[in-house]
Amino acid sequence: MRLTLAEIAGATDGRILGGDPDAAVSSYSIDTRTLTPGALFVALRAGRDGHDFVGDALDRGAAAALVSRAVEGVGLVLVDDTAAALTALGGAARDRLAGVPVVGITGSTGKTSTKDLTAAALTPAGPVGASPVSFNNEIGVPLTLLSAPAGAVAVVAEMGARGVGHIATLCAVARPTVGVITNIGMAHAEFFGSREEVARAKGELLEALPAGGHAVLNADDDMTPGLRSRTVAAVVTAGAGAGADVRVSGVRLDGDLRPAFRLETPWGSVDVPPLPVRGAHQAGNAALAVAVAGVIGVGLEAAVGGLAGAVGSPLRMDLRRTPAGLVVLNDSYNANPTSMAAALDALVALGGGGGRRYAVLGPMAELGPHAEEEHRRLGRLAAAAGVEAVVAVAATSPAPGGPMSSVMAALADGAREAGAEAVVVDGPEGALAELATRLRAGDAVLVKASRVAGLERVAAQLLDLPVPRVDEPEPGGRAPRQQRREPRGAAR
């Protein structure tokens, strides 16, 4: 969205310090590393003071900078508070998007994937603005609105919350006309305490919708009946249940875990070819996306065709096959009980090839008093999936909700109680050392944790790990391993 310095100053009650008031910016950035020429650099004060990087931003081609104290440079707009000014700019951008549908997406899990799929389903109608990666807070939502492309037919904004009132604050800026709640789970339980409190917070999105808007809800979530009563907007449900308005059936995965399925909708029925995202759970996310497209007016065939162009965000269900013959499933961006179960399901679905399956699991952060119980349950789930071994990755620093060593011990104990081998290691390096003594060509490794564990390093280094062939002796002179065990049971 193009704004002049004069328009920026007017929207933020700011003052131009040098530069041409008619000079315009064409993009918006809070990070000089990703800044593009012509951008407005917003100098935020967080862990580091963005004002220290204004000079670098201008050198990299920024057209202007939004600042709260005078610094050296031309094209500066001085405001009292840059974060508040960014919020005001987001509101100004929303004013310019009058008549354009804005889709707000929240939920305990699946927000980013559903956002990516929704943007893809809407793209056949024209340019679509969408949150990059997980820009879902008071900084990310205004940036999403400001980054809407010229001629946008819709904007898709992911919305996160760590407490009651957060979603309402984001909605005040974005003013969504369509609201999606993916599910209500235990993510961020440290801040909410219970699923009921999670529903209370996420439901603020529904309360913000206008009477002429639409709420798209998960037909398979037991919290949905209570949520639908909180909106004056029309409600459309999506899921596998018989009563879903957009119903998923016949989900099947190909060799790369890409789901194909059938959709029955108010706009007709269609067979959806394999999606460019992985995991059976993505069929439900795609159903939510198609429901959004349908209420906005994108035809069913066009929306399904658009799904083929979806681009998933990094470190989410990233499947790689290495030259040495390993299969690495990197889902290390984040973790909670629901997404852990889905990832283990995906590990089971890989099957074939006679290879063993390993689960390298780190802590699920922000579970508060539920942490040890949920990690123990996760260990049992991993054992039920039939993994060869669970590698539980602890670290020296405490994890939110309890010491990493404690919750990782609970995870390992849960796996052992259910009959699986489990080891606790220190950090990513310990995980790699443990795996290097075990892995063989044909084995599959799931790597998943909250970002606090940094397990993306494990996944990256596994891609270059040399491993023996199946018929070679194992390290230490042991005989070649046998074919893997069959799964002990379902992963859920």
CORLINBEL-V180933 format. One record per run of one state. SS is the DSSP state (~ for helix, > for strand, _ for the rest). FROM is the first residue (numbers start at 0). LEN is the number of residues. If there is no record, write none. Layout:
ss: [SS;SS]
from: [FROM;FROM]
len: [LEN;LEN]
This chain:
ss: [_;>;~;_;>;_;>;_;>;_;>;_;>;_;>;~;_;>;_;>;_;~;_;>;_;~;_;>;_;~;_;>;_;~;_;>;_;~;_;~;_;~;_;>;_;~;_;>;_;>;_;>;_;>;_;>;_;~;_;~;_;>;_;>;_;~;_;>;_;~;_;>;_;>;_;>;_;~;_;>;~;_;>;_;>;_;~;_;~;_;>;_;>;_;>;_]
from: [0;2;4;12;14;17;23;25;26;29;38;42;44;45;48;49;59;63;67;75;78;81;96;100;106;110;123;127;130;139;146;153;158;165;174;177;181;188;192;194;202;203;207;213;218;223;228;233;239;245;253;257;265;267;272;277;278;280;296;299;307;317;321;326;330;336;350;356;361;367;384;388;394;398;399;401;402;403;417;420;426;436;439;440;443;448;450;453;455;462;467;468;473;474;477;478]
len: [2;2;8;2;3;6;2;1;3;9;4;2;1;3;1;10;4;4;8;3;3;15;4;6;4;13;4;3;9;7;7;5;7;9;3;4;7;4;2;8;1;4;6;5;5;5;5;6;6;8;4;8;2;5;5;1;2;16;3;8;10;4;5;4;6;14;6;5;6;17;4;6;4;1;2;1;1;14;3;6;10;3;1;3;5;2;3;2;7;5;1;5;1;3;1;14]
